[in-house]
Amino acid sequence: MSSPPTAPEPVPPIRNHYAIVAWYVGIFSFIMYIGAVLGLIAIVLGVQGLRFASRNPGSGGRVQALVGIACGLVFGGANMVAVITLILALRS
């Protein structure tokens, strides 16, 4: 007779708060008009999260920091272009 299935191992908690906040802010930086500011915040927090992860190897959060930086660059940059285009269109 086979043994009953065991529960999966729990995922270790991420102790890198910079990376987690960068991840959420980066994802929410797609919101129009405030996305440029949120994108900049996500980039700054993502870089801090990467530094924290390199100084504390057991803290984790490297992927979340990279996603925050990437989303901040893409969504924040797109929002910045959209806002500048809107301002220039309204001026003319």
N, C-alpha and C positions, 0 to 999 in steps of 0.2 A: 504494500500500500504506500502511496506517495505521501509526502508530508504536505500540510496545508501551505498555501502560498504565504510568503512573508510580506510585510509592509515594506514599501520602498524606503531607502535611506532618505532622511530629510536633507533638504538643500541647506548648506551653511548660510547663515545670514550675511548680508553685505553690510559692512561697517563703514563704508565710504559714503558719507552723507552728501558730499559735494557731487559725486557721480550720480546719485539717485536724483537729486534736485536738478542737475544739468539735464538728465534724461527727460524728466517731466517738463521742464521749461522749454527744452528743445522741441519736444513734440507739440506743445501748445504755442510755439512761435509761428504756426501757420495762420493764426488769427490775424485778420487784416488790421492794419494801422498800428497795433501794438506789437506785431510780430518782429519788427526791426529791433525794438528794444529787448524783447524777450530772446531773440536770437543772439544778441550781444551778451546778454546775461548767461545764456546757455554755453556760449563759447568760453567765457571766463571761468564759469564753474566747472566746465568739462576739463579745462587745462589744470585747474586746481585738483580735480578728482584724479587725473592721471598722475600728477605729482604725489598726491597722497598715496595712491596705489603703489608707486615705485618706492616710496619710503617705508611703507607698511605692506609687505608682500601678502600677508594673510588677510588683508582687509577686503580684497576683491573690488569689483566695481569698474574694472578697466573697460569692459564692453559698454556699460552704461555711460561712462564718460565719453567714449568715442561716438556713441549714438547721439549724445547731447551736442557734441561739437558738430557732427555732420548735419543734424537737423537744424541747428542754429545757423550754420553756414548757408544751407540750401533755402530753408523757409525764411530766415531773417534777411538773407540777401534778396530773395524774390520780393519780400514785402518792402524792402528799402527801395528797390527799383520801381515797384508799383506806386509807392507814395511819392517818389520824386517825379515820376511820369504824371501822376495826378496833379501835383502842384504846378508843374510846367504847363499842363493842358489848361488849368484854370487861370493861369496868368495871361495866356494869349487869347 
